[in-house]
Amino acid sequence: MLQQIKSILFLIVLLLFIGSVGYSIIEDVNFLDSLYMTVITLSTTGYKEVFPLSDAGRVLTMILIVFGITVFLYALREINLLLFEGKFFQVRKMQKKINQLENHYIICGYGRMGTKIAQELKKRKKSFVVLEKEIENPEHLEEYQYIECDATEDENLIKAGIEKAHGLVSVLSTDIENTFTTLSARGLNPSLKIIARAEEESSKEKLLKAGANRVVLPYEIGGYRITQALLRPTVVDFIDEVFSRSDLGLEIEEVKINKDSNLIGKSIAESKIRSDFNTIIVGIYRVTGKLIYNPGSDTMIEEGDDLIVIGEREKLDKLQEKANEN
């Protein structure tokens, strides 16, 4: 909405400037008379000419009238879209919903990768906001919270609730845009989890310096997966079968052990995670960065641990609740 208003104002100012300068040069009159002549011409009020017009002046007048009417019709069209077709009220309603979100995710860019990320977050019932500069088919986003804007600008990230967000994904079309967005996001929320996409290997280090927690190179992931499918097709088929079949309902998740969790100081056997929640504990990441693969039943749970577990979505949610209990 704001972008359309800016475009209309820019065109009006441009026409005023061209007309004023044009009359000043062609008719050799002062700037105020030129500006006045331009205003009454663009507004088609029909007042008499301020000064006699030469042939070149008449040509300029006709051009200004044609462009003035065009801009006027364009402005009417945008006002109709914003008000009479409900876009204005839709945007306000959407913004109110976004303002109520907490611990949500922000997706910057709604291309092929952004679309897939939105689908996966929705499948996992996570709250998120999509930021996209040019939305060609808004009806595709009707089920999501979204803002049609430039994600690299601070004000738009603030509108998306970045100060209360849990994470941000930047998958814009260029590495430069992703770097700017990452830099802005990190400045607005120092504790935000930021994942950024990079097309070039050289951009990875820049994005990490800008504040990204992790940088994803699609060609690198694609190459790795193709290699695995080539060398270990059965393993890849098994993973796809387990995590893509909706009837199995299995997912791999990380469960954070907060400082007040009542699981701290207990062994895996004492926590009854495996028996009560029917989950498989694949590994534990300590705060030191150490990975304990396939921990035994006597492995102690410590503050700040990230448990990597596989299980049903409902059971995983309950496990996270238990990990947060005091």
Beta strands, then each sheet from edge to edge (+ up, - down):
strand 1: 105-108
strand 2: 128-132
strand 3: 145-148
strand 4: 167-170
strand 5: 193-197
strand 6: 214-216
strand 7: 250-256
strand 8: 280-285
strand 9: 291-293
strand 10: 306-312
sheet 1: 3+ 2+ 1+ 4+ 5+ 6+
sheet 2: 7+ 10- 8+ 9-
end
